[in-house]
Amino acid sequence: MSSSTLTPVPSQPSSDPSSSSPAAPDKSGQVGRRGDRIVALDGLRFIAAFMVLLYHLAGRPTGGPSQAWGESVTEVFPQLQKVAQFGWLGVEMFFIISGFAICMSAWGRSLGDFFRSRVVRVYPAYWAAVLITFTVVSIWPMMRGPVRFNDMLLNLTMLHEPLGVTAMDGVYWTLWAELKFYLLFALVVAKGLTYRRVVTFCCAWTVAAVVAVSVDNPLLTEIVQPSAAPFFIAGIALYMVRRFGSDFTLWGIVGVSWLIAQHHAVYFPHGNVKKNVDTEQAIAITVFVTLVFVVIGAIAVGRLSWIRWRALTTAGLLTYPLYLLHQQIGWVLVYGLRRVLPTYVTLALVIAILLLAAYLVHRLVERPLSGRLRTALQHRPDPELDKTRR
């Protein structure tokens, strides 16, 4: 979970005079937005995070959830689990939202601005989550083995996965996927975002992701992320629809991405190992992926601009810290509370505690630290000092 999934600070849409096709007037204006936020996207972002949370607490039939509850969640939640088992699709939802939001936030910015915006948005809440999770699992290690202090320190870089170090929380794998997306998209941002360049990027990434599967090259697969790529690409193309208006090329990119995305979601979710699913599960996954594409497509063409509920904006702000905190800490809370409270009361209380923790991280850490970090990153050294160093 972007998290990429993540709440960017978008720039105001404007026409692009250097595009390869005439730029349609932007139809969105400020409709359906609070400030620079698309409110409907905030709602979708929170839904995605809540789906993943529910999957990790009541949907995944093996591993941590069952260990936390003391028996398989299929026994603990015989009805809820049938729905919650699909909660992992919230990650795919994050990826398509991230493609849309990152393209929107990067438009008109320099590479330096893009870099600073990502650091400011991604790291403050993440640092807090790593430290909080480390503290919790060190005091109550019943849900995982002891975590070495130096491994926790490396986790603070968000580069632990390529270096082969276990993440403080299993959900952090999506952050490395998001970082790789940022690095790829930075190649276009460095040249300046235009219609032609973004379309070329989407097409080239699609081809590379398909080729990576066919040649089975680990390095190429690591870079282009075949299973995640169609979701990111679709999100980018849908933002382009919002910015420039509908055209055959953009909808063609969205259509091809949907066809590839539903295939990967059914058979190769989050990796190269083929998943065996029955027909009923395959249909459910395909329907959900299609629904996500349709809803974000509706946002792109302005059909959901009437959504302006302040509660969704608040929910969107809590999404990232909630995603970062929910798994390991949620399991510890379940393990401790299930012995004294009824099952559904335990689940509801754990979710409430996690939401409160997410709010506190956002309010007490993310907001103030983001401001200070932004100021620090915007500092420019004195040119005269640079001359004396040389």
C-alpha positions as CSV (number, residue, x, y, z in Angstrom):
1,M,0.0,0.0,0.0
2,S,1.4,3.6,-2.3
3,S,1.0,2.8,-0.7
4,S,1.9,4.8,-3.8
5,T,-0.2,4.5,-2.1
6,L,-0.2,7.6,-0.9
7,T,-1.6,11.1,-0.7
8,P,0.2,13.4,-3.1
9,V,0.0,17.2,-3.2
10,P,-1.2,17.6,-6.8
11,S,-0.5,20.5,-9.0
12,Q,-3.3,22.4,-10.7
13,P,-4.1,20.9,-14.0
14,S,-3.4,23.0,-17.1
15,S,-3.1,22.6,-20.8
16,D,0.2,21.3,-22.2
17,P,1.3,23.2,-25.2
18,S,4.1,20.7,-26.1
19,S,1.9,17.7,-26.3
20,S,1.6,15.6,-29.4
21,S,-2.1,16.1,-29.6
22,P,-4.3,19.1,-28.9
23,A,-4.9,19.5,-25.2
24,A,-8.6,19.6,-24.4
25,P,-9.6,22.2,-21.8
26,D,-9.4,20.7,-18.4
27,K,-13.0,19.8,-17.4
28,S,-12.4,19.3,-13.7
29,G,-11.6,22.7,-12.4
30,Q,-12.3,22.6,-8.7
31,V,-15.4,20.5,-8.9
32,G,-15.3,17.6,-6.4
33,R,-12.1,18.9,-4.9
34,R,-11.2,20.4,-1.5
35,G,-8.2,22.6,-2.2
36,D,-6.0,20.4,-4.4
37,R,-7.5,17.0,-3.4
38,I,-9.9,14.9,-5.4
39,V,-12.2,13.8,-2.7
40,A,-13.4,10.6,-4.4
41,L,-9.9,9.4,-4.6
42,D,-9.5,9.9,-0.8
43,G,-12.5,7.7,-0.3
44,L,-11.1,5.0,-2.6
45,R,-7.8,5.2,-0.9
46,F,-9.4,4.6,2.5
47,I,-11.5,1.7,1.2
48,A,-8.3,0.1,-0.2
49,A,-6.5,0.4,3.2
50,F,-9.5,-1.0,5.0
51,M,-9.7,-3.9,2.7
52,V,-6.1,-4.8,3.3
53,L,-6.6,-4.4,7.1
54,L,-9.6,-6.7,7.1
55,Y,-7.7,-9.2,5.0
56,H,-4.8,-9.3,7.5
57,L,-7.1,-9.5,10.5
58,A,-9.9,-11.8,9.3
59,G,-9.4,-12.9,5.7
60,R,-6.0,-14.6,5.2
61,P,-6.7,-18.3,6.2
62,T,-3.1,-19.1,7.2
63,G,-0.2,-17.4,9.0
64,G,-0.4,-14.4,11.2
65,P,-4.2,-14.0,11.4
66,S,-4.9,-17.6,12.4
67,Q,-2.0,-17.5,14.9
68,A,-3.3,-14.3,16.5
69,W,-6.9,-15.7,16.8
70,G,-5.7,-19.1,18.0
71,E,-7.4,-21.0,15.2
72,S,-8.0,-20.5,11.5
73,V,-10.0,-17.4,10.6
74,T,-12.2,-19.6,8.5
75,E,-13.5,-21.0,11.8
76,V,-13.4,-17.7,13.7
77,F,-15.2,-15.7,11.0
78,P,-17.0,-18.3,8.7
79,Q,-19.0,-15.7,6.9
80,L,-16.8,-12.6,7.1
81,Q,-13.8,-14.5,5.8
82,K,-15.5,-15.3,2.6
83,V,-15.5,-11.6,1.8
84,A,-12.4,-10.6,3.6
85,Q,-10.3,-13.1,1.7
86,F,-10.3,-10.8,-1.3
87,G,-9.0,-7.8,0.8
88,W,-5.6,-8.2,-0.7
89,L,-7.0,-6.7,-3.9
90,G,-6.8,-3.4,-2.0
91,V,-3.1,-3.4,-2.9
92,E,-3.9,-3.4,-6.7
93,M,-6.4,-0.6,-6.0
94,F,-3.6,1.4,-4.3
95,F,-1.4,0.9,-7.4
96,I,-3.9,2.3,-9.8
97,I,-4.7,5.2,-7.5
98,S,-1.0,5.8,-7.1
99,G,-0.5,6.0,-10.9
100,F,-3.2,8.6,-11.2
101,A,-2.1,10.6,-8.2
102,I,1.6,10.6,-8.9
103,C,1.1,11.8,-12.5
104,M,-1.2,14.5,-11.2
105,S,1.2,15.7,-8.5
106,A,4.3,15.6,-10.7
107,W,2.8,17.6,-13.6
108,G,4.6,21.0,-14.0
109,R,7.2,20.1,-11.5
110,S,11.0,19.8,-11.8
111,L,12.7,16.5,-10.9
112,G,13.9,18.2,-7.7
113,D,10.4,19.2,-6.8
114,F,9.2,15.7,-7.5
115,F,11.9,14.1,-5.4
116,R,11.2,16.5,-2.5
117,S,7.4,15.9,-2.6
118,R,7.9,12.1,-2.5
119,V,10.3,12.2,0.4
120,V,8.1,14.6,2.4
121,R,5.0,12.5,1.7
122,V,6.4,9.0,2.2
123,Y,9.0,9.1,5.0
124,P,7.7,10.9,8.1
125,A,4.8,8.6,8.8
126,Y,6.9,5.6,7.7
127,W,9.7,6.4,10.2
128,A,7.1,6.7,13.0
129,A,5.5,3.4,12.0
130,V,8.8,1.5,11.9
131,L,9.8,2.8,15.4
132,I,6.3,2.1,16.9
133,T,6.1,-1.4,15.4
134,F,9.6,-2.2,16.6
135,T,8.7,-1.1,20.1
136,V,5.5,-3.1,20.1
137,V,7.0,-6.4,18.7
138,S,10.0,-6.0,21.1
139,I,7.8,-5.8,24.1
140,W,5.3,-8.4,22.9
141,P,7.2,-10.7,20.6
142,M,4.5,-13.4,20.5
143,M,3.6,-12.8,16.9
144,R,7.1,-12.8,15.4
145,G,10.6,-13.6,16.4
146,P,12.9,-11.0,17.9
147,V,13.9,-8.1,15.6
148,R,17.5,-7.0,15.5
149,F,18.1,-3.4,16.2
150,N,20.3,-2.8,13.2
151,D,17.7,-4.4,11.0
152,M,15.2,-1.9,12.3
153,L,17.6,0.9,11.5
154,L,18.0,-0.3,7.9
155,N,14.2,-0.4,7.6
156,L,14.2,3.3,8.1
157,T,15.8,3.7,4.7
158,M,12.9,1.8,3.0
159,L,15.7,-0.1,1.1
160,H,15.7,-3.2,3.4
161,E,13.9,-5.4,0.8
162,P,16.6,-5.2,-2.0
163,L,19.2,-5.6,0.7
164,G,17.6,-8.9,1.9
165,V,16.6,-7.7,5.3
166,T,13.2,-8.6,6.8
167,A,10.7,-5.8,6.9
168,M,9.4,-4.6,10.3
169,D,5.9,-5.2,8.9
170,G,5.1,-7.5,6.0
171,V,3.0,-4.8,4.2
172,Y,6.2,-2.8,3.6
173,W,6.9,-4.7,0.4
174,T,4.5,-2.4,-1.4
175,L,6.6,0.6,-0.5
176,W,9.5,-0.8,-2.4
177,A,7.2,-1.4,-5.4
178,E,6.1,2.3,-5.1
179,L,9.7,3.5,-4.9
180,K,10.5,1.6,-8.1
181,F,7.6,3.2,-9.8
182,Y,8.8,6.7,-8.7
183,L,12.2,6.0,-10.1
184,L,10.8,4.9,-13.4
185,F,8.5,7.8,-13.6
186,A,11.3,10.2,-12.6
187,L,12.9,9.5,-16.0
188,V,9.9,11.3,-17.6
189,V,9.7,14.0,-15.0
190,A,13.3,14.8,-15.6
191,K,12.5,15.6,-19.3
192,G,9.3,17.4,-18.4
193,L,5.8,15.8,-18.5
194,T,4.0,16.2,-21.8
195,Y,1.2,14.2,-23.4
196,R,3.6,12.5,-25.9
197,R,6.3,11.6,-23.3
198,V,3.8,10.2,-20.8
199,V,2.0,8.1,-23.5
200,T,5.4,6.9,-24.8
201,F,6.4,5.9,-21.2
202,C,3.1,4.0,-20.7
203,C,3.5,2.1,-23.9
204,A,7.2,1.3,-23.3
205,W,6.6,0.1,-19.8
206,T,3.7,-2.1,-20.9
207,V,6.0,-3.7,-23.5
208,A,8.8,-4.1,-21.1
209,A,6.5,-5.7,-18.5
210,V,5.2,-8.2,-21.0
211,V,8.8,-9.0,-22.3
212,A,10.0,-9.5,-18.7
213,V,7.5,-12.3,-18.2
214,S,8.4,-14.0,-21.5
215,V,12.2,-13.9,-21.0
216,D,12.1,-14.6,-17.2
217,N,15.0,-12.2,-16.5
218,P,15.2,-11.5,-12.7
219,L,16.7,-8.0,-13.1
220,L,14.2,-6.9,-15.7
221,T,11.4,-8.3,-13.7
222,E,12.6,-6.5,-10.5
223,I,12.7,-3.2,-12.4
224,V,9.5,-3.3,-14.4
225,Q,7.3,-5.2,-12.0
226,P,5.0,-7.1,-14.5
227,S,2.2,-7.8,-12.0
228,A,2.0,-4.2,-10.7
229,A,2.8,-2.4,-13.9
230,P,-0.7,-2.5,-15.6
231,F,-2.3,-0.9,-12.5
232,F,0.3,1.9,-12.3
233,I,0.0,2.5,-16.1
234,A,-3.8,2.5,-16.1
235,G,-3.8,5.1,-13.3
236,I,-1.4,7.3,-15.3
237,A,-3.5,7.0,-18.4
238,L,-6.7,7.8,-16.5
239,Y,-5.2,10.9,-15.1
240,M,-4.2,11.9,-18.7
241,V,-7.9,11.4,-19.6
242,R,-8.9,13.8,-16.8
243,R,-6.3,16.3,-17.9
244,F,-6.6,16.2,-21.7
245,G,-10.0,14.7,-22.3
246,S,-10.9,11.4,-23.8
247,D,-9.1,10.1,-26.9
248,F,-8.6,6.7,-28.5
249,T,-4.9,6.4,-27.5
250,L,-5.5,7.0,-23.8
251,W,-8.5,4.7,-23.6
252,G,-6.5,2.1,-25.6
253,I,-3.8,2.2,-22.9
254,V,-6.4,1.8,-20.2
255,G,-8.1,-1.1,-22.0
256,V,-4.9,-3.0,-22.6
257,S,-3.8,-2.4,-19.0
258,W,-7.2,-3.7,-17.8
259,L,-6.8,-6.9,-19.8
260,I,-3.3,-7.5,-18.5
261,A,-4.2,-6.4,-14.9
262,Q,-7.1,-8.8,-14.5
263,H,-4.9,-11.7,-15.8
264,H,-2.1,-10.9,-13.3
265,A,-4.6,-10.4,-10.4
266,V,-6.1,-13.8,-11.0
267,Y,-3.0,-15.9,-11.7
268,F,0.1,-13.9,-10.7
269,P,-0.7,-11.6,-7.8
270,H,2.3,-9.9,-6.3
271,G,4.9,-12.1,-8.0
272,N,5.9,-14.7,-10.6
273,V,4.5,-17.8,-8.9
274,K,1.2,-18.9,-10.5
275,K,-1.7,-18.9,-8.1
276,N,-4.3,-21.7,-8.4
277,V,-7.8,-20.2,-8.0
278,D,-11.2,-21.8,-8.7
279,T,-13.6,-20.4,-11.2
280,E,-15.7,-18.6,-8.6
281,Q,-12.7,-16.8,-7.1
282,A,-11.4,-15.9,-10.6
283,I,-14.7,-14.3,-11.5
284,A,-14.8,-12.3,-8.2
285,I,-11.3,-11.0,-8.7
286,T,-12.0,-10.0,-12.3
287,V,-15.2,-8.3,-11.4
288,F,-13.5,-6.3,-8.6
289,V,-10.6,-5.3,-10.8
290,T,-13.0,-4.2,-13.5
291,L,-15.1,-2.2,-10.9
292,V,-12.0,-0.4,-9.8
293,F,-11.1,0.6,-13.4
294,V,-14.7,1.8,-14.0
295,V,-14.8,3.9,-10.8
296,I,-11.5,5.6,-11.4
297,G,-12.5,6.0,-15.0
298,A,-15.6,7.8,-13.7
299,I,-13.4,10.1,-11.7
300,A,-11.2,10.8,-14.8
301,V,-14.2,12.0,-16.8
302,G,-15.7,14.0,-13.9
303,R,-18.7,11.8,-13.2
304,L,-17.9,11.7,-9.4
305,S,-17.1,15.4,-9.0
306,W,-20.2,15.7,-6.9
307,I,-18.5,13.9,-4.0
308,R,-17.3,16.5,-1.6
309,W,-17.7,14.9,1.8
310,R,-15.2,16.3,4.3
311,A,-15.1,12.9,6.1
312,L,-13.6,11.3,3.0
313,T,-10.8,13.9,3.0
314,T,-10.1,13.1,6.6
315,A,-10.2,9.3,5.9
316,G,-7.7,9.9,3.0
317,L,-5.3,11.5,5.4
318,L,-5.4,8.5,7.8
319,T,-4.9,5.9,5.0
320,Y,-1.1,5.9,4.9
321,P,-0.4,5.6,8.6
322,L,-3.3,3.1,9.0
323,Y,-1.8,0.9,6.3
324,L,1.7,1.1,7.8
325,L,0.6,0.3,11.4
326,H,-2.2,-2.3,11.0
327,Q,-0.6,-5.7,10.5
328,Q,1.9,-6.6,13.2
329,I,0.4,-4.3,15.8
330,G,-3.1,-5.6,14.9
331,W,-2.1,-9.2,15.4
332,V,-0.6,-8.4,18.8
333,L,-3.8,-6.6,19.8
334,V,-5.9,-9.5,18.7
335,Y,-3.7,-12.0,20.5
336,G,-4.0,-10.1,23.7
337,L,-7.7,-9.2,23.6
338,R,-9.3,-12.3,22.2
339,R,-9.0,-14.1,25.5
340,V,-11.2,-11.6,27.4
341,L,-13.6,-10.2,24.8
342,P,-16.0,-11.8,22.3
343,T,-14.7,-12.3,18.8
344,Y,-16.4,-9.5,16.9
345,V,-16.0,-7.1,19.8
346,T,-12.2,-7.8,19.7
347,L,-12.1,-7.2,15.9
348,A,-14.1,-3.9,16.2
349,L,-11.9,-2.7,19.1
350,V,-8.7,-3.5,17.3
351,I,-9.8,-1.6,14.3
352,A,-10.8,1.4,16.4
353,I,-7.4,1.3,18.2
354,L,-5.6,1.2,14.8
355,L,-7.7,4.1,13.5
356,L,-6.8,6.1,16.6
357,A,-3.1,5.3,16.2
358,A,-3.2,6.3,12.6
359,Y,-4.8,9.7,13.5
360,L,-2.2,10.3,16.2
361,V,0.7,9.5,13.9
362,H,-0.8,11.8,11.2
363,R,-1.6,14.6,13.6
364,L,1.5,14.5,15.9
365,V,4.2,13.2,13.6
366,E,3.3,13.3,9.9
367,R,2.0,16.9,9.7
368,P,4.6,18.7,11.8
369,L,7.6,16.6,10.6
370,S,6.5,16.9,6.9
371,G,6.6,20.7,7.2
372,R,10.1,20.7,8.7
373,L,11.4,18.2,6.2
374,R,10.0,20.2,3.3
375,T,11.7,23.3,4.6
376,A,15.0,21.5,5.0
377,L,14.9,20.0,1.6
378,Q,14.2,23.4,0.0
379,H,17.3,24.9,1.5
380,R,19.8,25.9,-1.1
381,P,23.5,26.3,-0.2
382,D,25.1,29.7,-0.7
383,P,26.7,29.8,-4.3
384,E,29.7,31.7,-2.9
385,L,30.3,28.9,-0.4
386,D,30.2,26.4,-3.2
387,K,32.9,28.3,-5.1
388,T,35.2,28.4,-2.1
389,R,34.8,24.6,-1.7
390,R,36.0,24.1,-5.3
